[in-house]
Amino acid sequence: MKARMQKVFATCLLAAISLSCSHPEAKPAQAWNPKAAAAYLDYRAGWWVGWNGAARDHGTFCISCHTPLPYVLSRPALRVALGEQGSSVNERRLIDNVIKRVRLWKDVGPYYSDQGYGGGKTAESRGTESVVNALILASHDAQSGRLSDDTRAAFDNMWALQQTTGDNRGAWLWLQFDAEPWEANDSPYYGAALAAMAVGTAPENYGSRHEIQDNLTRLREYLNRQSAAQSTINRVFLLWASTKLPGILAPEQQKSIIHEVLTKQQADGGWRLASITWRWNGWSLPSLVDMWFREDGTPLEGKSDGVATGLVTLVLQGSGVARENSQLRHGLSWLESNQNAAEGFWPASSLNKKRSPTSDTGRFMSDAATAYAVLALTENQRTTGPSSSSIIADRHSVK
């Protein structure tokens, strides 16, 4: 809990910042290094696989929204950029782990149980995992164009847990640990957007199957019904989902989200996670505190970060924003200029707790930042060819 004095101090601090801080122009674009990014992501995925904190039942491990999930979504893009011939070792380990849990679905224990973490956690875990499993396997199958039996089973598990009544009908129960932006009270919406992405990504026209049309109707209705109440980051994921699964958003709705996102760009060309995660409720004390303090009371950084900038520039490209758009170019330039030269990652930090940026848990948000940055920059490379800051493969030393 944030202490009362910290809340009061936040208002004073914000006033001082607004008077004293200047906004520098974006640095000239420098070459980004896909080989360094791949080495960082592979290292982090390998660490996660062997981390005791991720270990679960039947010799499996859990999949988080900050490290393994974005890794699996982004690593194939680096494979193309680097001319690799096959999946990385850790991609295969992650995919095999998901397949194992799908096959053992009725026997394997949940990520978190009611007994160990309180009432509701078993159901929340099952709902969350069912969506994540389907997205990972659908994305993997999309590379070959063939829908596997394991992916069909993952979708069956997912649809069986979709809520059919109440305000959240069409969504899934989702893990809530008061941890923004992916395990908080508003995270079921994020989960529903991921489910839509999974359906839209799956090959062999899976989304047209007759037996899932009622499920898809509920999902589309939920995403539209609850969209106005969402944070910007949830609406960015909605926009991303709409580029994968037709019929979620009308063109004018897509334009509205794009406008909302562009208004939150910082002067340096990037975006800031706190600014797109917390809903702004006017010049109220809670809004000011959310923008500048973590849940543990420590101050947030005011600068742009890789999670917000990578995600936003990725989704803007996929949603039809012209490559010549100055704000999009400015955001991509920020990404090109802000990769860590020594280790290959992009910077980001938790909204919830102050952690050492060099610790394994302190790198969680940089894991997501690096994956989203890679997806954004390789998409730009794919559609426009090498930029004036051409990609280089092996200039930096990597951990």
Secondary structure, 3 states (H helix, E strand, C coil): CCCHHHHHHHHHHHHHHHHHCCCCCCCCCCCCCHHHHHHHHHHHHHHHHHCHHHEEHHHEECCCCCCHHHHHHHHHHHHHHHCCCCCCHHHHHHHHHHHHHHHCCCCCCCCCCHHHHCCCHHHHHHHHHHHHHHHHHHHHHHCCCCCCHHHHHHHHHHHHCCCCCCCCCCCCCCCCCCECCCECCCHHHHHHHHHHHHHHHCCCCHHHCHHHHHHHHHHHHHHHHCHHHCCHHHHHHHHHHHHHCCCCCCHHHHHHHHHHHHCCCCCCCCCCHHHHHCCCCCCCHHHHHHHHECCCCCECCCCCCHHHHHHHHHHHHHCCCCCCCHHHHHHHHHHHHCCCCCCCCCCCCCCCCCCCCCCCHHHHHHHHHHHHHHHHHHHHHHHHCCCCCCCCCCCCCCC
